[in-house]
Amino acid sequence: MIWISVLAFPVPSSFQTSHALFSKSLSRILFPFRQVSFADFLLADILTSLARPLAHLERSVCIMMNLQNQMLLDDVLEQSCNRGAVHINLVLAAPFLIRMVQCLWIYKTENASLQLFNALKYLTVLPVIFSSVMKHHAQNETAIEFWIQIWIFSSMVNTLFSYYWDLEMDWDIVWFRGGNGASPEFCPKIRSDAFYKPKWIYSFAMITNFVIRIGWIYKLSVHLHYSLAVHLVVSLLEVCRRCQWIFIRIESGLRKLDRPLPKSSRADI
Amino acid sequence: MNKMKPYRFFVVLMELETSQRSLILWLWNCFCIASIVKDWKEISDNDKRLLGIYFEPYVPFCAMLWLWSLNVRCFERMGIGYQKLFGNEDSKALVKSEALMHAALALTTLVSTFVALFVFSCSVQVPSANIFRARRLLRSKLEENGFLSLSY
């Protein structure tokens, strides 16, 4: 309700254009069958980082509605609003599905074949969520063991694929594909014209990105029951990872636009 | 006696300088935190669980807005033309980091206010009288400090 009122509430004149852009991008990503702008893709990517809080929001609405029907909190948490509930996991998967549709739409309109692989990256999230839900509902030991194995495998695939994509495609760091005719590298190699100085910032970003991405698997896994504080810490770490990702993504985006960054302002962070 | 104008406080708040408004919002946040800390021991474990369930999802959203404004602040300071990526039309709608931080502060204030209200209403023993008690307490505090007399 707070968010709906924030979106619907009249804002000061200095914010009106931004408010309009945010609302427009939000409507465009909810109905993604149209041209995808940078704002749409960025907002949708940010929403993938907020997938777990979105699912929690759905869960809290569910609990609120059921508590009004005089049910006990523990009953509500165990029954209609448990972590394996279909509607909660649909909300969890929604940002990834939206992003996948955006990629497919770009592929369709611009024939950018790389976007098919990008769509595949978002598709790999679904087995993680599905196996986790199945594990949550599994009745016997054999089934639980089976779904845990599927979950571990799909999580590993998703993490490694996403990590590779972050580095090579989003951050423009030379790795398996090589760069400008160069041979593929065994280790990720930072570009010589990297903007941020000192260069170890990129190494730091690569390491933390990987570490937090492993924590990100936890967010998609309904069977891992920890306290809300742990949920919160993991969600905040993911938000920090997205902030870090944006820094380097903007740099690589500008490089791809063939508009060099101003030399005069090459300051250290 | 004149009728009290319900949105007078917000009108006055919007008319203030940005720095003054920020100061008031920070102070209000401190007040909310103090109120939460004060009432924390009074509320039951069940209410604490509900508090977490209801309000925990809002924290990452606020954090994301703060961090996006940090992104923009760094781009501005380093002279990175990030607006170019947004295209001609969308880039006109982008705002400066200061405005973004102000929006993040406003959003944080909104959430902390709701949390403080929730904790306060849970700390009051009789649930049906929560809203009445909160209103009466707020009114008496405002009258004590002479705030309400301005509006009559």
Boltz contact constraints between the chains, C-beta under 6 A:
constraints:
  - contact:
      token1: [A, 17]
      token2: [B, 93]
      max_distance: 6.0
  - contact:
      token1: [A, 18]
      token2: [B, 93]
      max_distance: 6.0
  - contact:
      token1: [A, 18]
      token2: [B, 95]
      max_distance: 6.0
  - contact:
      token1: [A, 21]
      token2: [B, 90]
      max_distance: 6.0
  - contact:
      token1: [A, 21]
      token2: [B, 93]
      max_distance: 6.0
  - contact:
      token1: [A, 37]
      token2: [B, 90]
      max_distance: 6.0
  - contact:
      token1: [A, 38]
      token2: [B, 85]
      max_distance: 6.0
  - contact:
      token1: [A, 38]
      token2: [B, 86]
      max_distance: 6.0
  - contact:
      token1: [A, 39]
      token2: [B, 86]
      max_distance: 6.0
  - contact:
      token1: [A, 39]
      token2: [B, 90]
      max_distance: 6.0
  - contact:
      token1: [A, 50]
      token2: [B, 60]
      max_distance: 6.0
  - contact:
      token1: [A, 53]
      token2: [B, 57]
      max_distance: 6.0
  - contact:
      token1: [A, 53]
      token2: [B, 60]
      max_distance: 6.0
  - contact:
      token1: [A, 56]
      token2: [B, 57]
      max_distance: 6.0
  - contact:
      token1: [A, 57]
      token2: [B, 57]
      max_distance: 6.0
  - contact:
      token1: [A, 60]
      token2: [B, 53]
      max_distance: 6.0
  - contact:
      token1: [A, 60]
      token2: [B, 54]
      max_distance: 6.0
  - contact:
      token1: [A, 63]
      token2: [B, 53]
      max_distance: 6.0
  - contact:
      token1: [A, 73]
      token2: [B, 46]
      max_distance: 6.0
  - contact:
      token1: [A, 228]
      token2: [B, 52]
      max_distance: 6.0
  - contact:
      token1: [A, 228]
      token2: [B, 56]
      max_distance: 6.0
  - contact:
      token1: [A, 232]
      token2: [B, 56]
      max_distance: 6.0
  - contact:
      token1: [A, 235]
      token2: [B, 60]
      max_distance: 6.0
  - contact:
      token1: [A, 236]
      token2: [B, 63]
      max_distance: 6.0
  - contact:
      token1: [A, 239]
      token2: [B, 60]
      max_distance: 6.0
  - contact:
      token1: [A, 239]
      token2: [B, 63]
      max_distance: 6.0
  - contact:
      token1: [A, 239]
      token2: [B, 64]
      max_distance: 6.0
  - contact:
      token1: [A, 243]
      token2: [B, 67]
      max_distance: 6.0
  - contact:
      token1: [A, 246]
      token2: [B, 71]
      max_distance: 6.0
  - contact:
      token1: [A, 250]
      token2: [B, 82]
      max_distance: 6.0
  - contact:
      token1: [A, 253]
      token2: [B, 85]
      max_distance: 6.0
  - contact:
      token1: [A, 262]
      token2: [B, 79]
      max_distance: 6.0
  - contact:
      token1: [A, 265]
      token2: [B, 78]
      max_distance: 6.0
  - contact:
      token1: [A, 265]
      token2: [B, 79]
      max_distance: 6.0
  - contact:
      token1: [A, 267]
      token2: [B, 78]
      max_distance: 6.0
